Amino acid sequence: MGNAVVIVGAGLGGARVAENLRLAGFSDPITLVSRERHAPYDRPPLSKAVLRGDRDIVELKPQGWYADNDVTLLLDAEVVDADADAGTVTLASGTTLDFDTLVLATGLDARYLPGTQQVRGVHVLRTQDDAVALREAAGPGVSAVVVGAGFIGCEVAASLQSLGTQVTIVEPAPTPLYAALGPVIGSRVAQLHTSRGVGVRTGVGIERIDVSDGAVTAVVLDNGTTLATDLVVVGIGSTPTTAVAEKLGLELADASLAGGIACDTQGLTSRKHIYALGDVANWARADGSRVRRVEHWNHVVEEAKVVADAIAGTDLAPSVLGVPYFWTDQFDLKIQSLGDPSADDEVHIVDSDGDKFLAYFHRDGVLTGVVGGGRAGAVMKMRATVAARPPIADLL
Ligand SMILES: Cc1cc2nc3c(=O)[nH]c(=O)nc-3n(C[C@H](O)[C@H](O)[C@H](O)COP(=O)(O)OP(=O)(O)OC[C@H]3O[C@@H](n4cnc5c(N)ncnc54)[C@H](O)[C@@H]3O)c2cc1C
């Protein structure tokens, strides 16, 4: 009997599941369905090389790979309905696809400030088309306010400033990257941006966006300041794209854990034969516990391998995700994080040289993570140490 696999969402997670299935020798039909019009591409460059104009698009696979590997790629094809009992998904065109195994890799939708989605000059950054639209609007003589100093807001600010745009970041928290890395690293990131000419306004929120003739003219802050601007980039986070999961009646993770599709340790959802992975999914840890949903590239790559192995039946060992890792590039500084550093951990800066640094995060006397700026070698060689979670006293 065949095992036709339909994968909904052809971003990193979907494309990697297809690739890993073929690498595992899986020979049944695979259909990869995307609501976007571009063949699968990589998202991290969107806020970096693509926004700066250094690259046009970074495709995940060479053209021809899908046909060569007998993977049916359906572009511009949104899944609008799904039936777990019948084993079908329905596309916006009305076409129905049958599946034996379904994989949901539907990612996230960027959040807008309420009521601003149709305003000219207001942008978000999640897709290739978003990046090109923003790049075309930016440049010398153009001003931009970036709302939110999380990873995407900070990267966008750096790239827009590099294009000659005059950028101001507005962030209600005390520092950039505060929620992810806390005030010590956040202050260093603020300093990085101000030293390159970005205006950094922290501890202040947005009162309203002023619009004239359908286009943004200013951002009014809740301390009364008005920032006249040509562009607004909204970087206030994203929501998991769970519409298909909801049609299927799948269990979702609690909102306090940032929601997403609840999965076991191998990506299996609350329904047999339906898996989920990547930004949209919240996998249980090996001990069965559930923590906050993760939105990082490496995590998706690891999960795609586990899901493909589970579907192909090639690896019956229990899944073990590696030490969590992510990076962000801002100006010429690459910041990397290993482990589970948290905003309220204690932080020891063990090495500092201009913008560059190496920091150990710890909680209750135990190492939780290592974060470095411009210290790639030093961070990466700590992988085994971070996994072992030693007493911080042993390292200082
Ligand atoms: C601008 C940007 C910069 C980033 N930079 C970094 C970084 O520096 N470091 C890092 O670690 N991570 C970074 N990330 C995060 C990383 O790119 C994501 O973790 C990763 O792309 C998630 O992959 P995914 O397959 O889960 O989802 P996605 O890549 O979002 O793919 C989901 C796809 O599913 C499609 N889809 C949704 N619903 C349907 C439907 N009903 N029918 C058909 N298709 C559907 C979507 O349109 C989308 O194409 C960045 C992300 C962005 C947006």
The ligand as an SDF file (V2000), in Angstrom:
LIG
                    3D

 53 58  0  0  0  0  0  0  0  0999 V2000
   12.7870   38.1250    7.9350 C   0  0  0  0  0  0  0  0  0  0  0  0
   13.1820   36.9030    8.7170 C   0  0  0  0  0  0  0  0  0  0  0  0
   14.4730   36.7570    9.1870 C   0  0  0  0  0  0  0  0  0  0  0  0
   14.8550   35.6370    9.9330 C   0  0  0  0  0  0  0  0  0  0  0  0
   16.1400   35.5520   10.3850 N   0  0  0  0  0  0  0  0  0  0  0  0
   16.5050   34.4900   11.1610 C   0  0  0  0  0  0  0  0  0  0  0  0
   17.8230   34.4100   11.6960 C   0  0  0  0  0  0  0  0  0  0  0  0
   18.6840   35.2740   11.4580 O   0  0  0  0  0  0  0  0  0  0  0  0
   18.1370   33.3380   12.4810 N   0  0  0  0  0  0  0  0  0  0  0  0
   17.2220   32.3500   12.7740 C   0  0  0  0  0  0  0  0  0  0  0  0
   17.5640   31.4130   13.5090 O   0  0  0  0  0  0  0  0  0  0  0  0
   15.9670   32.4050   12.2510 N   0  0  0  0  0  0  0  0  0  0  0  0
   15.5890   33.4600   11.4700 C   0  0  0  0  0  0  0  0  0  0  0  0
   14.2980   33.5280   10.9590 N   0  0  0  0  0  0  0  0  0  0  0  0
   13.3450   32.4530   11.2720 C   0  0  0  0  0  0  0  0  0  0  0  0
   13.3560   31.3150   10.2380 C   0  0  0  0  0  0  0  0  0  0  0  0
   13.4410   31.8310    8.9480 O   0  0  0  0  0  0  0  0  0  0  0  0
   12.0790   30.5130   10.4280 C   0  0  0  0  0  0  0  0  0  0  0  0
   12.2520   29.8080   11.6570 O   0  0  0  0  0  0  0  0  0  0  0  0
   11.7810   29.5320    9.3120 C   0  0  0  0  0  0  0  0  0  0  0  0
   11.6900   30.1600    8.0620 O   0  0  0  0  0  0  0  0  0  0  0  0
   10.4660   28.8160    9.6000 C   0  0  0  0  0  0  0  0  0  0  0  0
   10.2160   27.8700    8.6040 O   0  0  0  0  0  0  0  0  0  0  0  0
    8.7690   27.1900    8.4830 P   0  0  0  0  0  0  0  0  0  0  0  0
    8.8840   26.2320    7.3340 O   0  0  0  0  0  0  0  0  0  0  0  0
    8.3010   26.7260    9.7860 O   0  0  0  0  0  0  0  0  0  0  0  0
    7.7850   28.3800    8.0760 O   0  0  0  0  0  0  0  0  0  0  0  0
    7.8120   29.3660    6.8310 P   0  0  0  0  0  0  0  0  0  0  0  0
    9.1930   29.5180    6.3000 O   0  0  0  0  0  0  0  0  0  0  0  0
    7.1020   30.5980    7.2650 O   0  0  0  0  0  0  0  0  0  0  0  0
    6.9510   28.6280    5.7100 O   0  0  0  0  0  0  0  0  0  0  0  0
    5.5670   28.4560    5.8410 C   0  0  0  0  0  0  0  0  0  0  0  0
    4.9400   28.4960    4.4600 C   0  0  0  0  0  0  0  0  0  0  0  0
    3.6220   27.9560    4.5280 O   0  0  0  0  0  0  0  0  0  0  0  0
    2.7870   28.7130    3.6910 C   0  0  0  0  0  0  0  0  0  0  0  0
    1.3910   28.4830    4.0560 N   0  0  0  0  0  0  0  0  0  0  0  0
    0.7510   28.8590    5.1910 C   0  0  0  0  0  0  0  0  0  0  0  0
   -0.5330   28.4810    5.1610 N   0  0  0  0  0  0  0  0  0  0  0  0
   -0.7210   27.8420    3.9800 C   0  0  0  0  0  0  0  0  0  0  0  0
   -1.8530   27.2470    3.3680 C   0  0  0  0  0  0  0  0  0  0  0  0
   -3.0410   27.2220    3.9650 N   0  0  0  0  0  0  0  0  0  0  0  0
   -1.7040   26.7130    2.1340 N   0  0  0  0  0  0  0  0  0  0  0  0
   -0.5010   26.7190    1.5210 C   0  0  0  0  0  0  0  0  0  0  0  0
    0.6240   27.2900    2.0490 N   0  0  0  0  0  0  0  0  0  0  0  0
    0.4910   27.8460    3.2630 C   0  0  0  0  0  0  0  0  0  0  0  0
    3.2650   30.1230    3.9440 C   0  0  0  0  0  0  0  0  0  0  0  0
    2.8010   31.0130    2.9590 O   0  0  0  0  0  0  0  0  0  0  0  0
    4.7710   29.9080    3.9180 C   0  0  0  0  0  0  0  0  0  0  0  0
    5.2570   29.9900    2.6130 O   0  0  0  0  0  0  0  0  0  0  0  0
   13.9010   34.6330   10.2070 C   0  0  0  0  0  0  0  0  0  0  0  0
   12.5780   34.7740    9.7350 C   0  0  0  0  0  0  0  0  0  0  0  0
   12.2150   35.8840    8.9960 C   0  0  0  0  0  0  0  0  0  0  0  0
   10.7960   36.0470    8.5000 C   0  0  0  0  0  0  0  0  0  0  0  0
  1  2  1  0
  2  3  1  0
  2 52  2  0
  3  4  2  0
  4  5  1  0
  4 50  1  0
  5  6  2  0
  6  7  1  0
  6 13  1  0
  7  8  2  0
  7  9  1  0
  9 10  1  0
 10 11  2  0
 10 12  1  0
 12 13  2  0
 13 14  1  0
 14 15  1  0
 14 50  1  0
 15 16  1  0
 16 17  1  0
 16 18  1  0
 18 19  1  0
 18 20  1  0
 20 21  1  0
 20 22  1  0
 22 23  1  0
 23 24  1  0
 24 25  2  0
 24 26  1  0
 24 27  1  0
 27 28  1  0
 28 29  2  0
 28 30  1  0
 28 31  1  0
 31 32  1  0
 32 33  1  0
 33 34  1  0
 33 48  1  0
 34 35  1  0
 35 36  1  0
 35 46  1  0
 36 37  1  0
 36 45  1  0
 37 38  2  0
 38 39  1  0
 39 40  1  0
 39 45  2  0
 40 41  1  0
 40 42  2  0
 42 43  1  0
 43 44  2  0
 44 45  1  0
 46 47  1  0
 46 48  1  0
 48 49  1  0
 50 51  2  0
 51 52  1  0
 52 53  1  0
M  END
$$$$
